[in-house]
């Protein structure tokens, strides 16, 4: 990890007694050790803008005091690290993933549950929920009666993120109508209700998903493996060793034959490349053996 932050100037006009180069260096080290997030020197202004409200709210007065405070407060530290993440996402992002999911993954999952086997999906780094709900609508399909039968089968969907403010928006499942228009109408119309310019996912869709706070860099409490993992545009914030460790963990968390979907600028490298075979653009399948 590069820590050019050690000599970085934080922000012009900010007293170093409140926020100093040393504070930024400490935040960078904490973000990396706790969540694998790399903060290069140019991120000093971002750190200030994201943490200043938390510092004020805590009553600590200075970044140094706030850092000391969160070291002994795991819940507040999770909140603070989550505030450093960039929750930029949108509905039906990278459509080829949803096309593959609809044409290949969905039939496989439905055959599985019809045969009495469970199906488990995970949106890892779900942000504010646009990815999660795009997957859910694609899974439920175009016919409401069929979708309700699917939702009543042994299918469970975990959506996780480290940023609690993003999870709050995701679980509310309500977005401006114009945001959801990227989803094909035949999927959007059965599973959303529109009122006063806002679209809300209906209760059938919402009932499939469990949102949880989870640090991908930490311990994973889940038991069992997943048939599908989406982790897109999350690893761009990690360095190569962190990415490769995470991909290896994903590979182990997938059932043989399970699918991993990653972001358009991300690649599978490292030891897990032997287990994950490319089956489409940034789509990988765990080998059967």
Protein Blocks (a to p, Z undefined) as FASTA:
>chain_A
ZZfklmpcfbehiafklocfklmmmmmmmmmmmnopacdfklmmmmmmmmmmmmmmnono
paklmmmmmmmmmklmmmmmmmmpccdddehiakllmmmmmmmmmmmmmmmmmnopacdd
ddehklnolmmmmmmmmmnomblklmmmmmmmccddddddfblklmmmmmnopacfklmm
mpcfklmmmmccceehiacddfklmmmpccddddfklccfbgcjdfbdcdehklmmpcfk
lmmmmmmmmmmmpcehiacdddfkbccedjklmmmccfbehiacddfZZ
